[in-house]
Amino acid sequence: MTTDFLIIGGGIAGVSAAARLSHLGSVTLVEGETALAWHASGRSAALYEPGYGRGAVNDLTAASGSYLAEANGGVLSPRGLLLVGGPGEDAAFAEEAGAMNLARIPVDEARALVPILSPERVTMAAHTTRAQDIDTDLLIQNFAREARANGARLETGRRVTGIERLDAGWRVVTAGGDLVARVLINAAGAWADDVARIAGVVPLGLRPFRRSMARIPAPGRQDVAGWPMVFGAGETWYMKPDAGALIVSPAEEHPMEPHDAWADDMVLAEGLARYEEFVTEPVTRLLASWAGLRTFAPDRVLVIGEDPEVKDFYWLAGQGGYGFQTCAAASRHIADLIGGCAPEIGARATAALSPARLR
């Protein structure tokens, strides 16, 4: 089968790109797993916070805001973000509060927002109401619906086993047969460098890092629905309300080879212990646990653009922990580049995102 644009990877990056590119030509997306959003995209903390990230990440996040809030009725809902710190964490607390432009608030006010915070351990707090929950399932469905409405094929269970450069395009060997495309978009997440190697393209040094999560019952059977997401200073742990329970993460970044990640029991225990230091309610049991791989470029900024050495091979990778909050602008950007339009995000951000910076 022949297509204009072939996307490898069915996470939020690939599905959003399929929606945008479906307005420019025929699109086929292949995902090796049996469902879309199987890996990192299905295991996200799902928060939109404009101050979370750096440089061009913030540009993409800001440019995604109106789409996430308004398109198809919007996918955002109020959450808020609270940063807390204890003795000896002054420097980390000040750095993070400043970077995210959080307003310092009294500890008593923080405890009014989250009643389980320890009055002995929490000595400083900062807050914003800007942070919002993202309905990630709905967002993926919206992009997939748009892509399919324009004739795009989103095919799961089609693991890529070979890629061959043609005179004008690419032949990609998959579990379901060969595909030929004019343009190849590498949106393979933790496997993006592996896809490049198969295609004969020099990898960019993308590294997957594991992050684990535990889901615990609401502490003391309290109503946690209105609580903000809470970060410990230095991002040594965080917690967030989730459907009447809490998700708590040790916020670890352990380098891993690409694989279907799972939580390490010892890492979870250590993270939950750090969380327990700051609250009055102990963790008595887990409802569930999981892990995902957050993949970063060396400078921790997304990689979006044509490979500087190989024509018609585009990177859409290195989303790290920013995939959902940047996806609207990131997918618009890849479509602008492929379609030959002036990028909406401007020349400075375009250069900062380009794969050429890593060669």
C-alpha positions as CSV (number, residue, x, y, z in Angstrom):
1,M,0.0,0.0,0.0
2,T,1.2,3.5,-0.8
3,T,0.6,6.6,1.3
4,D,1.8,10.2,1.4
5,F,2.7,10.2,5.1
6,L,3.6,7.2,7.2
7,I,3.8,7.7,10.9
8,I,5.5,5.2,13.2
9,G,4.1,5.3,16.7
10,G,0.6,5.5,18.1
11,G,1.0,7.6,21.2
12,I,-0.2,11.2,21.5
13,A,2.5,12.5,19.2
14,G,1.7,10.1,16.4
15,V,-2.1,10.4,16.7
16,S,-2.1,14.2,16.8
17,A,0.3,14.3,13.8
18,A,-2.0,12.0,11.9
19,A,-4.9,14.4,12.5
20,R,-3.0,17.4,11.3
21,L,-1.4,15.7,8.3
22,S,-4.7,14.2,7.2
23,H,-5.6,17.6,5.8
24,L,-2.5,17.6,3.6
25,G,-2.7,14.1,2.0
26,S,-3.1,10.4,2.7
27,V,-1.9,9.2,6.1
28,T,-1.1,5.8,7.5
29,L,-0.1,5.4,11.2
30,V,1.4,2.1,12.4
31,E,1.6,1.1,16.1
32,G,3.2,-2.2,17.2
33,E,1.0,-2.7,20.2
34,T,-2.6,-3.8,20.0
35,A,-4.0,-0.4,21.0
36,L,-3.1,3.3,20.6
37,A,-1.5,5.1,23.6
38,W,-0.2,1.8,25.0
39,H,3.0,3.1,26.6
40,A,3.9,6.5,28.0
41,S,0.7,8.2,26.6
42,G,-1.5,5.8,28.5
43,R,0.4,6.3,31.8
44,S,0.6,10.1,32.1
45,A,-0.2,12.3,35.1
46,A,-2.1,14.4,32.6
47,L,-1.6,17.9,33.8
48,Y,-1.4,21.1,31.7
49,E,0.9,23.6,33.5
50,P,2.4,26.4,31.3
51,G,5.4,26.9,33.6
52,Y,6.4,23.2,33.6
53,G,9.4,22.8,31.2
54,R,12.0,25.1,29.7
55,G,12.6,27.1,26.5
56,A,10.8,25.8,23.5
57,V,8.8,23.4,25.7
58,N,7.1,26.4,27.2
59,D,6.5,27.9,23.7
60,L,4.8,24.7,22.6
61,T,2.8,24.5,25.9
62,A,1.6,28.1,25.6
63,A,0.7,27.6,21.9
64,S,-1.3,24.5,22.8
65,G,-3.5,26.2,25.5
66,S,-6.3,27.5,23.4
67,Y,-6.7,24.3,21.5
68,L,-6.8,22.1,24.6
69,A,-9.3,24.5,26.2
70,E,-11.6,25.0,23.3
71,A,-11.3,22.5,20.4
72,N,-14.1,19.9,20.3
73,G,-15.5,21.4,23.5
74,G,-12.1,21.3,25.3
75,V,-10.3,18.7,27.4
76,L,-9.2,20.8,30.4
77,S,-10.7,21.1,33.9
78,P,-9.6,22.9,37.0
79,R,-6.9,21.3,39.2
80,G,-4.3,23.7,40.5
81,L,-0.7,23.0,41.6
82,L,0.8,23.2,45.1
83,L,4.6,23.1,45.7
84,V,5.6,22.2,49.3
85,G,9.0,22.1,51.0
86,G,10.5,21.3,54.4
87,P,13.6,22.1,56.4
88,G,16.7,22.1,54.3
89,E,14.8,22.4,50.9
90,D,14.9,26.2,50.7
91,A,17.1,26.3,47.5
92,A,15.1,23.7,45.6
93,F,11.8,25.2,46.6
94,A,12.8,28.7,45.6
95,E,14.2,27.5,42.2
96,E,11.1,25.6,41.3
97,A,8.6,28.2,42.6
98,G,10.4,30.8,40.5
99,A,10.7,28.7,37.4
100,M,6.9,27.9,37.4
101,N,5.9,31.4,38.6
102,L,4.1,30.1,41.7
103,A,2.8,32.5,44.4
104,R,4.1,31.8,47.9
105,I,1.3,31.1,50.3
106,P,1.2,30.5,54.1
107,V,1.4,26.9,55.2
108,D,-2.0,27.2,56.9
109,E,-3.5,28.2,53.5
110,A,-1.8,25.2,51.9
111,R,-3.3,22.9,54.6
112,A,-6.7,24.3,53.9
113,L,-6.2,23.2,50.3
114,V,-4.8,19.8,51.2
115,P,-5.8,18.9,54.8
116,I,-3.4,15.9,55.1
117,L,-0.3,18.1,54.9
118,S,1.9,17.7,58.0
119,P,2.0,21.0,60.0
120,E,5.4,19.9,61.4
121,R,7.1,18.8,58.1
122,V,5.7,21.4,55.6
123,T,7.4,24.7,56.3
124,M,6.9,26.5,52.9
125,A,4.3,26.4,50.1
126,A,3.5,28.0,46.8
127,H,0.5,27.7,44.6
128,T,-1.1,28.4,41.2
129,T,-4.6,27.8,39.9
130,R,-3.3,27.8,36.3
131,A,-2.6,24.1,36.3
132,Q,-5.4,22.0,34.8
133,D,-6.3,18.4,34.3
134,I,-6.2,17.0,30.7
135,D,-8.7,14.4,29.7
136,T,-6.1,12.4,27.8
137,D,-8.4,9.7,26.6
138,L,-10.8,12.2,25.1
139,L,-7.9,14.1,23.5
140,I,-6.6,11.0,21.8
141,Q,-10.1,10.1,20.7
142,N,-10.6,13.6,19.2
143,F,-7.4,13.5,17.2
144,A,-8.1,9.9,16.0
145,R,-11.6,10.9,15.0
146,E,-10.3,13.8,13.0
147,A,-7.7,11.7,11.3
148,R,-10.1,9.0,10.3
149,A,-12.7,11.4,9.1
150,N,-10.1,12.6,6.6
151,G,-9.3,9.1,5.5
152,A,-6.3,8.3,7.6
153,R,-5.6,4.7,8.5
154,L,-4.6,4.1,12.2
155,E,-3.4,0.5,12.4
156,T,-2.4,-1.3,15.5
157,G,-0.5,-4.6,15.8
158,R,1.9,-3.6,13.0
159,R,5.4,-3.7,14.5
160,V,8.0,-2.3,12.2
161,T,10.8,-4.7,11.3
162,G,12.5,-3.1,8.4
163,I,12.8,0.3,6.6
164,E,14.3,0.9,3.2
165,R,15.2,4.2,1.5
166,L,13.7,4.4,-2.0
167,D,14.6,6.9,-4.7
168,A,11.5,8.9,-3.7
169,G,10.4,7.9,-0.3
170,W,10.4,4.9,2.0
171,R,9.4,1.2,2.1
172,V,8.5,0.1,5.6
173,V,8.2,-3.6,6.5
174,T,5.6,-4.3,9.2
175,A,3.9,-7.3,10.7
176,G,0.9,-6.7,8.4
177,G,2.8,-6.2,5.2
178,D,4.9,-3.6,3.4
179,L,4.0,0.1,3.2
180,V,5.4,2.7,0.8
181,A,5.4,6.4,1.7
182,R,6.7,9.6,0.4
183,V,7.4,11.0,3.9
184,L,8.3,9.1,7.1
185,I,7.5,10.6,10.5
186,N,9.3,9.0,13.5
187,A,7.0,9.3,16.5
188,A,8.1,6.1,18.1
189,G,8.6,7.5,21.7
190,A,11.2,5.4,23.6
191,W,11.9,3.5,20.4
192,A,12.6,6.6,18.2
193,D,16.4,6.2,18.0
194,D,15.9,2.5,17.2
195,V,13.6,3.4,14.3
196,A,16.2,5.8,13.1
197,R,18.9,3.0,13.1
198,I,16.6,0.7,11.2
199,A,16.2,3.4,8.6
200,G,19.9,4.1,8.3
201,V,19.5,7.5,10.0
202,V,22.0,8.6,12.7
203,P,20.3,8.5,16.1
204,L,20.0,11.7,18.2
205,G,20.9,10.3,21.7
206,L,17.3,10.1,22.9
207,R,17.1,8.4,26.3
208,P,14.1,6.7,27.9
209,F,13.7,7.1,31.7
210,R,11.3,5.1,33.9
211,R,8.8,6.9,36.1
212,S,6.6,4.8,38.4
213,M,3.2,5.5,39.9
214,A,1.1,4.1,42.7
215,R,-2.7,4.5,43.1
216,I,-3.8,4.6,46.8
217,P,-7.1,5.0,48.5
218,A,-8.2,8.5,49.5
219,P,-6.5,9.3,52.8
220,G,-9.0,9.0,55.7
221,R,-11.8,8.5,53.1
222,Q,-11.7,12.3,52.5
223,D,-13.2,13.9,49.4
224,V,-10.0,14.6,47.4
225,A,-11.7,15.8,44.2
226,G,-10.9,19.5,44.7
227,W,-7.3,19.1,45.9
228,P,-4.5,20.4,43.7
229,M,-1.7,18.3,42.4
230,V,1.1,18.5,45.0
231,F,4.9,18.4,44.2
232,G,7.6,18.0,46.8
233,A,10.5,20.4,46.4
234,G,13.1,19.0,44.1
235,E,10.4,16.9,42.5
236,T,11.3,14.0,44.8
237,W,7.6,13.0,44.8
238,Y,4.2,14.2,43.7
239,M,0.6,13.3,44.2
240,K,-2.6,14.0,42.3
241,P,-6.3,13.2,42.8
242,D,-7.6,10.6,40.5
243,A,-11.2,9.4,40.4
244,G,-11.7,9.5,44.1
245,A,-8.3,8.1,45.0
246,L,-4.7,9.5,44.8
247,I,-1.9,8.7,42.5
248,V,1.6,9.1,44.1
249,S,4.9,9.0,42.2
250,P,8.5,8.8,43.5
251,A,9.2,11.0,40.4
252,E,12.3,8.9,39.6
253,E,14.2,9.1,36.4
254,H,16.0,5.8,35.9
255,P,17.6,5.2,32.5
256,M,16.1,2.2,30.7
257,E,16.2,0.4,27.4
258,P,12.9,0.7,25.5
259,H,10.4,-1.9,26.8
260,D,6.9,-2.2,28.3
261,A,7.9,-0.7,31.7
262,W,6.6,-1.7,35.1
263,A,7.0,-0.2,38.5
264,D,9.9,-1.3,40.7
265,D,8.6,-2.2,44.2
266,M,11.6,-0.8,46.1
267,V,11.5,2.5,44.1
268,L,7.8,2.8,44.8
269,A,8.3,2.1,48.5
270,E,11.0,4.8,48.7
271,G,8.8,7.3,46.9
272,L,5.8,6.6,49.1
273,A,8.0,7.0,52.2
274,R,9.1,10.5,51.0
275,Y,5.4,11.3,50.4
276,E,4.5,10.0,53.9
277,E,7.0,12.4,55.5
278,F,4.9,15.3,54.4
279,V,1.4,14.1,55.2
280,T,-0.5,13.0,58.3
281,E,-2.1,9.9,56.8
282,P,0.0,6.7,56.2
283,V,-0.2,4.6,53.1
284,T,-1.9,1.3,54.1
285,R,-2.4,-0.3,50.7
286,L,-2.0,0.1,47.0
287,L,-4.9,-0.1,44.6
288,A,-2.6,-0.4,41.6
289,S,0.9,0.5,40.3
290,W,2.4,1.1,36.9
291,A,5.3,2.8,35.2
292,G,6.1,4.5,31.9
293,L,9.1,5.6,29.9
294,R,9.6,9.4,29.5
295,T,12.0,9.9,26.6
296,F,14.3,13.0,26.5
297,A,16.8,14.5,24.1
298,P,20.1,15.5,25.8
299,D,18.8,19.1,26.3
300,R,15.4,17.9,27.4
301,V,13.6,19.8,24.6
302,L,11.4,18.1,22.1
303,V,12.8,17.2,18.7
304,I,10.6,18.2,15.8
305,G,11.7,18.5,12.2
306,E,13.3,17.0,9.1
307,D,16.6,15.1,9.7
308,P,19.4,17.4,8.6
309,E,21.1,14.6,6.6
310,V,18.2,12.4,5.4
311,K,15.4,14.0,3.3
312,D,11.8,13.1,4.0
313,F,12.6,11.6,7.4
314,Y,11.0,13.7,10.1
315,W,11.5,13.4,13.9
316,L,8.6,14.0,16.3
317,A,10.1,12.7,19.5
318,G,11.7,13.5,22.9
319,Q,8.4,14.6,24.5
320,G,9.6,13.6,28.0
321,G,7.0,14.6,30.5
322,Y,5.5,17.2,28.2
323,G,3.7,15.2,25.5
324,F,0.1,16.0,26.2
325,Q,0.5,19.6,27.2
326,T,2.5,20.4,24.0
327,C,0.7,18.1,21.5
328,A,-1.6,20.6,19.9
329,A,1.2,22.9,18.9
330,A,3.8,20.1,18.3
331,S,1.5,18.4,15.8
332,R,0.6,21.8,14.2
333,H,4.4,22.5,13.9
334,I,5.2,19.2,12.1
335,A,2.4,19.8,9.7
336,D,3.6,23.3,9.0
337,L,7.1,22.0,8.3
338,I,6.0,19.2,6.0
339,G,3.4,21.4,4.3
340,G,5.9,24.1,3.6
341,C,4.1,26.7,5.7
342,A,5.7,29.3,7.9
343,P,5.7,27.8,11.4
344,E,3.2,29.4,13.7
345,I,5.6,29.1,16.7
346,G,8.2,31.3,15.0
347,A,11.8,30.9,13.9
348,R,13.5,30.9,17.3
349,A,11.4,28.0,18.6
350,T,11.7,26.2,15.3
351,A,15.5,26.3,15.6
352,A,15.4,25.2,19.2
353,L,13.2,22.1,18.3
354,S,15.1,21.2,15.1
355,P,17.0,17.8,15.1
356,A,19.9,19.7,13.5
357,R,20.8,21.1,16.9
358,L,21.8,17.6,18.1
359,R,24.2,16.8,15.2
